[in-house]
C-alpha cells in the first residue's frame, strides 16, 4: 500500500512540476476523481504532432484571383481573453473594412463545437467578422483558392507549408515562439518554421530584426496601438490610496510572475500601505503576503478604469512587448518595464517607459521612486502623447494591406 501511495505521489509531483501548480493540480484532481488513482497512460506523440508530417507543398497559383484580396487565416483554437487571437481577429476585422476578404481555418479542432458556434463566440467576445469559419481535423483538406495563406503560430505554419491553393504564403508573427519552451523538441519545431520561406509580417521591429538576422526571413513589421474608445484618462476615485498594478499571469512564464511578486513583496515591506492590484489570472492559489487585490481576468471594458486607479504599473515581458503598456499609458498609468530590445523597440528614445534590469532591487527602487513622487511621471506621460495620439489600429491594418499587395506583386 505504501509503495502504491508513494508511486502516485511521485506521479502527482511530476504532473504539477511539468504543468505548473494550477493546471497540474487540476489534472491530478481530475485523475483522482476518475479512477481514484493516478493512472499511467500512454501519450501519443504521433497523434499530437501529426501536422509536422504534412507534405511540404509549394504554392501552385501564379496570379491573383481577382480585384478583391482574399486571405486564408490558419489559427490555433482559442480561449476567451486570448491576446494573440484578439490581435488576429482585430486585424481580420479591420482588413474586412478595407475590402479584404478573409476565411478562418481553426487547426486541430475547436473546443467551441462546429463552425457556426465558433463564429458566434468570435462575434460575442472578439469582433463581428464577416469571414467564414472552418474547422480542420486531422484530415487536412482545403479546396478553396486564395491569394494568400496566413500562418499565425508555429503549429499552423506546418499546415500552411502543406497548403498549395494560394499565390503566396505569409507568416503573421506576434512573438518569438521558441522562447515559449525549454530547448528541446518543441523549441526546435517552432524554430524550424522560420526557415519555411514564408514572408513575415511581424508585430514590431524586434521580431522583424530577429527573424531577418537569425533566419534570413524577408519581413515587414507593424506597430502596436490601443482601442481609443476603451482606453482613456479617467479620474482616480480614492486619491489617498496608493496602488501598483501588476500584470499577473503565472501560467505564462514569459510574463515573469515570480520575479514580479518577489520584487513587490520587498517593495511592500518599505511601503506597507500600498495596495498591489493583480490582474490577468486568478492568483488565489498563491501565497501572497502583501496587501493586494486579486482582480483575476478582467473584462476588456473594465480595464481602463482599473488601470486609472493605480499610480504605477509593473509589466514584465521576456519575449515580445505586451499590448498593455500603451493601454496603461493611455489610461494615465505610468509603466515600469524590464530592459531589452524586445520591449523598447516601440520607445527608441527610451523616454516613455521606466526601464529596469531583471533584478528585484532595481524593480523595488523604480516603483518606490514613482509611488513616493521622487520622479516626475508627467514628463513620461507628455513624452508618450505623440505616440498615443498618432497611433491607431486602423493605420496598422492599412500597413498590413499594403504589405500583402507588395508580397503578391513580388
ZIQUIGI-V685626 format. One record per residue. N is the residue number from 1. SS is DSSP state (alpha for helix, beta for strand, coil for the rest). PHI is phi in radians with two decimals (none if undefined). OMEGA is omega as a letter, one per 30 degrees, with the letter a starting at -180 (none if undefined). Layout:
N&SS&PHI&OMEGA / N&SS&PHI&OMEGA
//
This chain:
1&coil&none&a / 2&alpha&-1.08&a / 3&alpha&-1.12&l / 4&alpha&-1.14&l / 5&alpha&-1.08&a / 6&alpha&-1.10&l / 7&alpha&-1.07&a / 8&alpha&-1.15&l / 9&alpha&-1.10&l / 10&alpha&-1.15&l / 11&alpha&-1.09&l / 12&alpha&-1.09&l / 13&alpha&-1.09&l / 14&alpha&-1.14&l / 15&alpha&-1.10&a / 16&alpha&-1.15&l / 17&alpha&-1.15&a / 18&alpha&-1.40&a / 19&alpha&-1.86&a / 20&coil&1.63&a / 21&alpha&-1.09&a / 22&alpha&-1.21&a / 23&alpha&-1.14&a / 24&alpha&-1.11&l / 25&alpha&-1.09&l / 26&alpha&-1.11&l / 27&alpha&-1.11&l / 28&alpha&-1.07&a / 29&alpha&-1.07&l / 30&alpha&-1.07&l / 31&alpha&-1.19&l / 32&alpha&-1.12&l / 33&alpha&-1.11&a / 34&alpha&-1.29&a / 35&alpha&-2.25&a / 36&coil&1.05&l / 37&coil&-2.82&l / 38&coil&-1.49&a / 39&coil&-1.28&l / 40&coil&-1.59&a / 41&coil&-2.04&l / 42&coil&-1.55&l / 43&coil&-1.61&a / 44&coil&-1.72&l / 45&alpha&-1.08&a / 46&alpha&-1.14&l / 47&alpha&-1.28&a / 48&alpha&-1.11&a / 49&coil&-1.92&a / 50&alpha&-1.01&a / 51&alpha&-1.19&l / 52&alpha&-1.16&a / 53&alpha&-1.72&l / 54&coil&-1.09&a / 55&coil&-1.11&l / 56&coil&-1.40&a / 57&coil&-2.21&l / 58&coil&-1.35&l / 59&coil&-1.04&a / 60&coil&-1.81&l / 61&coil&-1.57&a / 62&coil&-1.82&a / 63&coil&-2.22&l / 64&coil&-1.01&a / 65&coil&-1.46&a / 66&coil&3.04&a / 67&coil&-1.25&a / 68&coil&-1.51&a / 69&coil&-1.18&a / 70&beta&-2.11&a / 71&beta&-2.20&l / 72&beta&-1.97&a / 73&beta&-1.67&l / 74&beta&-1.76&a / 75&beta&-2.21&l / 76&beta&-1.35&l / 77&coil&-1.08&a / 78&coil&-2.43&l / 79&coil&-2.01&l / 80&coil&-1.13&l / 81&coil&1.64&l / 82&coil&-1.17&a / 83&alpha&-1.16&l / 84&alpha&-1.11&l / 85&alpha&-1.24&l / 86&alpha&-0.98&l / 87&alpha&-1.17&l / 88&alpha&-1.06&a / 89&alpha&-1.14&l / 90&alpha&-1.09&a / 91&alpha&-1.14&l / 92&alpha&-1.00&a / 93&alpha&-1.07&a / 94&alpha&-1.25&l / 95&alpha&-1.17&l / 96&alpha&-1.02&l / 97&alpha&-1.13&l / 98&coil&-1.60&l / 99&coil&1.60&l / 100&coil&-1.60&l / 101&beta&-1.60&l / 102&beta&-2.26&l / 103&beta&-2.10&a / 104&beta&-2.04&l / 105&beta&-2.03&l / 106&beta&-1.62&a / 107&beta&-1.52&l / 108&coil&1.50&l / 109&coil&1.55&a / 110&coil&-2.44&l / 111&coil&-1.20&a / 112&coil&-1.59&l / 113&coil&1.70&a / 114&coil&-1.45&a / 115&alpha&-1.06&a / 116&alpha&-1.10&l / 117&alpha&-1.15&l / 118&alpha&-1.09&a / 119&alpha&-1.12&l / 120&alpha&-1.13&l / 121&alpha&-1.10&l / 122&alpha&-1.06&a / 123&alpha&-1.17&a / 124&alpha&-1.35&a / 125&alpha&-1.99&a / 126&coil&-2.23&a / 127&coil&-2.44&l / 128&coil&-1.39&a / 129&coil&-1.44&l / 130&coil&-1.45&a / 131&coil&-0.98&l / 132&beta&-1.29&l / 133&beta&-2.08&l / 134&beta&-2.17&l / 135&beta&-1.97&a / 136&beta&-1.74&l / 137&coil&-1.66&a / 138&coil&-1.10&l / 139&coil&-1.54&a / 140&coil&-1.58&a / 141&coil&-2.58&l / 142&coil&-2.27&a / 143&coil&-1.78&l / 144&coil&-1.37&l / 145&coil&-1.69&a / 146&beta&-2.42&l / 147&beta&-1.18&a / 148&beta&-2.35&l / 149&beta&-1.76&a / 150&beta&-2.06&l / 151&beta&-1.49&a / 152&coil&-2.19&l / 153&coil&-2.78&a / 154&alpha&-1.14&l / 155&alpha&-1.13&a / 156&alpha&-1.26&l / 157&alpha&-1.10&l / 158&alpha&-1.22&l / 159&alpha&-1.17&a / 160&alpha&-1.13&l / 161&alpha&-1.03&a / 162&coil&-1.64&a / 163&coil&-1.72&a / 164&coil&-2.05&a / 165&coil&-1.48&a / 166&beta&-2.68&l / 167&beta&-1.59&a / 168&beta&-2.39&l / 169&beta&-2.11&a / 170&beta&-2.18&l / 171&beta&-2.03&l / 172&beta&-1.51&a / 173&beta&-1.84&a / 174&coil&-1.81&l / 175&coil&-2.80&l / 176&coil&-1.54&a / 177&alpha&-1.23&l / 178&alpha&-0.97&l / 179&alpha&-1.18&l / 180&alpha&-1.31&a / 181&coil&-2.28&l / 182&coil&-1.23&l / 183&coil&-0.93&a / 184&coil&2.88&a / 185&alpha&-1.06&a / 186&alpha&-1.09&l / 187&alpha&-0.99&a / 188&alpha&-1.17&l / 189&alpha&-1.00&a / 190&alpha&-1.19&a / 191&alpha&-1.10&a / 192&alpha&-1.05&a / 193&alpha&-1.18&l / 194&alpha&-1.34&l / 195&alpha&-1.88&a / 196&coil&-1.38&l / 197&coil&1.52&l / 198&coil&-1.31&l / 199&beta&-1.42&a / 200&beta&-1.63&l / 201&beta&-2.10&a / 202&beta&-1.90&l / 203&beta&-1.43&l / 204&coil&1.72&a / 205&alpha&-1.36&a / 206&alpha&-1.05&l / 207&alpha&-1.16&l / 208&alpha&-1.01&a / 209&alpha&-1.16&a / 210&alpha&-1.17&a / 211&alpha&-1.20&l / 212&alpha&-1.22&a / 213&alpha&-1.33&a / 214&alpha&-1.54&a / 215&alpha&-2.27&l / 216&coil&1.22&l / 217&coil&-1.29&l / 218&coil&-1.47&a / 219&beta&-2.31&l / 220&beta&-2.16&a / 221&beta&-2.25&l / 222&beta&-2.03&a / 223&coil&-1.84&l / 224&coil&-1.71&l / 225&coil&-2.52&a / 226&coil&-2.68&l / 227&coil&-1.38&a / 228&coil&-1.21&l / 229&coil&-1.43&a / 230&coil&-1.78&a / 231&coil&-1.89&a / 232&coil&-2.71&l / 233&coil&-1.03&l / 234&coil&-2.39&a / 235&coil&-1.27&l / 236&coil&-1.42&a / 237&coil&-1.23&a / 238&coil&-1.81&a / 239&coil&-1.20&a / 240&coil&-1.53&a / 241&coil&-1.64&a / 242&coil&-1.64&a / 243&beta&-2.38&l / 244&beta&-2.11&l / 245&beta&-1.57&l / 246&beta&-2.25&l / 247&beta&-1.30&a / 248&coil&-2.01&l / 249&coil&-2.35&a / 250&coil&-0.96&a / 251&coil&-1.25&a / 252&coil&-1.75&a / 253&alpha&-1.03&a / 254&alpha&-1.19&l / 255&alpha&-1.64&l / 256&coil&1.04&a / 257&alpha&-1.03&a / 258&alpha&-1.12&l / 259&alpha&-1.04&a / 260&alpha&-1.10&a / 261&alpha&-1.28&l / 262&alpha&-1.09&a / 263&alpha&-1.17&a / 264&alpha&-1.15&l / 265&alpha&-1.11&l / 266&alpha&-1.18&l / 267&alpha&-1.07&a / 268&alpha&-1.25&l / 269&alpha&-1.12&l / 270&alpha&-1.45&a / 271&coil&-2.32&a / 272&coil&-1.13&a / 273&coil&-1.42&a / 274&coil&-1.32&l / 275&beta&-1.67&l / 276&beta&-1.69&l / 277&beta&-1.68&a / 278&beta&-1.96&a / 279&beta&-2.44&a / 280&coil&2.14&a / 281&coil&-2.90&l / 282&coil&-1.36&a / 283&coil&-1.80&a / 284&coil&-1.15&a / 285&coil&-1.49&a / 286&coil&-1.84&l / 287&coil&-1.34&a / 288&coil&-2.21&a / 289&coil&-1.38&a / 290&coil&-1.64&l / 291&coil&-1.12&a / 292&beta&-2.67&l / 293&beta&-2.09&a / 294&beta&-1.56&a / 295&beta&-1.40&a / 296&beta&1.18&l / 297&coil&-1.50&a / 298&coil&-1.78&l / 299&coil&-1.07&a / 300&alpha&-0.95&a / 301&alpha&-1.14&a / 302&alpha&-1.79&a / 303&alpha&-1.15&a / 304&alpha&-1.05&l / 305&alpha&-1.10&l / 306&alpha&-1.10&l / 307&alpha&-1.05&a / 308&alpha&-1.17&l / 309&coil&-1.45&a / 310&coil&-1.89&a / 311&coil&-1.44&a / 312&beta&-2.83&l / 313&beta&-2.20&l / 314&beta&-2.02&a / 315&beta&-2.13&l / 316&coil&-1.94&l / 317&coil&-2.57&a / 318&coil&-1.85&l / 319&coil&-2.16&a / 320&coil&-1.25&l / 321&coil&-0.93&l / 322&coil&-1.34&l / 323&coil&-1.32&a / 324&alpha&-1.07&a / 325&alpha&-0.93&l / 326&alpha&-1.19&l / 327&alpha&-1.15&l / 328&alpha&-1.16&l / 329&alpha&-1.08&l / 330&alpha&-1.12&l / 331&coil&-1.55&l / 332&coil&1.63&a / 333&coil&-1.97&l / 334&beta&-1.15&a / 335&beta&-2.14&l / 336&beta&-1.77&a / 337&beta&-2.46&a / 338&beta&-1.35&a / 339&coil&-1.16&l / 340&coil&2.70&l / 341&alpha&-1.05&l / 342&alpha&-1.09&a / 343&alpha&-1.89&a / 344&alpha&-1.65&a / 345&coil&-1.05&a / 346&coil&-1.49&a / 347&coil&-2.30&a / 348&coil&-1.05&l / 349&coil&-1.46&a / 350&coil&0.93&a / 351&coil&-2.18&l / 352&coil&-1.92&l / 353&coil&-1.82&l / 354&beta&-1.69&a / 355&beta&-1.72&l / 356&beta&-2.34&l / 357&coil&-1.30&l / 358&coil&-1.37&a / 359&coil&-2.45&a / 360&alpha&-0.99&a / 361&alpha&-1.13&l / 362&alpha&-1.15&l / 363&alpha&-1.11&l / 364&alpha&-1.02&a / 365&alpha&-1.13&a / 366&alpha&-1.12&l / 367&alpha&-1.12&l / 368&alpha&-1.09&l / 369&alpha&-1.06&a / 370&alpha&-1.31&a / 371&alpha&-1.08&a / 372&coil&-1.68&l / 373&coil&0.98&l / 374&coil&-1.57&l / 375&coil&-2.27&a / 376&coil&-1.60&a / 377&alpha&-1.24&l / 378&alpha&-1.11&l / 379&alpha&-1.09&l / 380&alpha&-1.11&a / 381&alpha&-1.12&l / 382&alpha&-1.15&l / 383&alpha&-1.10&a / 384&alpha&-1.40&a / 385&alpha&-1.05&a / 386&alpha&-1.10&l / 387&alpha&-1.05&a / 388&alpha&-1.16&a / 389&alpha&-1.23&a / 390&alpha&-1.57&a / 391&coil&-1.59&l / 392&coil&-2.84&l / 393&alpha&-1.18&l / 394&alpha&-1.09&l / 395&alpha&-1.12&a / 396&alpha&-1.20&l / 397&alpha&-1.12&l / 398&alpha&-1.08&l / 399&alpha&-1.06&a / 400&alpha&-1.10&l / 401&alpha&-1.04&l / 402&alpha&-1.07&l / 403&alpha&-1.07&a / 404&alpha&-1.11&l / 405&alpha&-1.11&l / 406&alpha&-1.10&a / 407&alpha&-1.12&a / 408&alpha&-1.18&a / 409&alpha&-1.42&a / 410&coil&-1.36&none
//
